[in-house]
Amino acid sequence: MKLIDIKDFNQFVQIKNNQVITDSLTVATVFGKHHRDVLEKVRSLDIPSEYRQRNFTQTVIERQSPNAYHITTFNL
């Protein structure tokens, strides 16, 4: 597994409502994986729906650039 060199964990996690969170795009970047593969793994987890709703919130990031686009992510 190819990990990126982590010098400051604050660039990969954030605190919201007194909880440490990250997102699927960050997980893919840190572990050198394709984001689509991380999304597939999260979606295929065999876990109770209550746990999924509490711990894997699906969001959409809108990128503003000459070629604007949306990225589906999961907050973890």
C-alpha positions in Angstrom: 0.0 0.0 0.0 1.4 3.4 -1.0 0.8 6.0 1.7 1.5 9.7 1.3 3.9 11.3 3.7 1.9 12.8 6.5 3.5 15.7 8.2 0.3 17.3 9.7 -2.8 15.3 10.5 -4.9 18.4 10.6 -4.8 18.5 6.8 -6.7 15.2 6.8 -9.2 15.5 9.6 -11.4 18.3 11.0 -13.5 18.7 14.1 -17.2 19.3 13.6 -19.7 19.2 16.6 -16.9 17.9 18.8 -16.2 14.9 16.5 -13.1 14.2 14.4 -14.2 13.6 10.8 -12.7 13.1 7.4 -14.2 12.3 4.0 -13.8 9.5 1.4 -11.8 11.8 -1.0 -9.2 12.4 1.7 -9.1 8.7 2.6 -8.4 7.8 -1.1 -5.7 10.5 -1.3 -3.9 9.4 1.9 -4.0 5.7 1.1 -3.2 6.1 -2.6 -6.5 4.6 -3.8 -8.9 5.6 -6.5 -11.8 7.6 -5.0 -14.4 5.5 -6.9 -13.0 2.4 -5.2 -13.4 4.0 -1.7 -16.9 5.0 -2.6 -17.7 1.4 -3.7 -16.4 0.0 -0.5 -18.4 2.4 1.7 -21.6 1.6 -0.3 -21.0 -2.1 0.0 -20.4 -2.2 3.8 -22.7 -4.8 5.4 -23.8 -2.6 8.4 -27.1 -1.6 9.9 -28.8 1.3 8.2 -28.9 3.3 11.5 -25.1 3.0 11.9 -24.6 3.9 8.2 -26.7 7.0 8.5 -24.9 8.1 11.7 -21.3 7.5 10.4 -21.3 7.7 6.6 -23.0 10.9 5.4 -23.1 11.3 1.7 -22.3 14.8 0.4 -21.6 16.5 -2.8 -18.7 18.8 -3.4 -19.1 21.4 -6.2 -15.8 22.3 -7.8 -15.7 25.8 -9.3 -13.3 25.8 -12.3 -13.5 26.3 -16.0 -14.9 22.8 -16.1 -17.2 22.9 -13.1 -18.2 19.5 -11.8 -19.6 17.7 -8.7 -18.0 15.0 -6.6 -19.9 12.6 -4.5 -18.2 11.9 -1.2 -18.9 10.4 2.2 -18.1 12.1 5.4 -16.7 9.6 7.8 
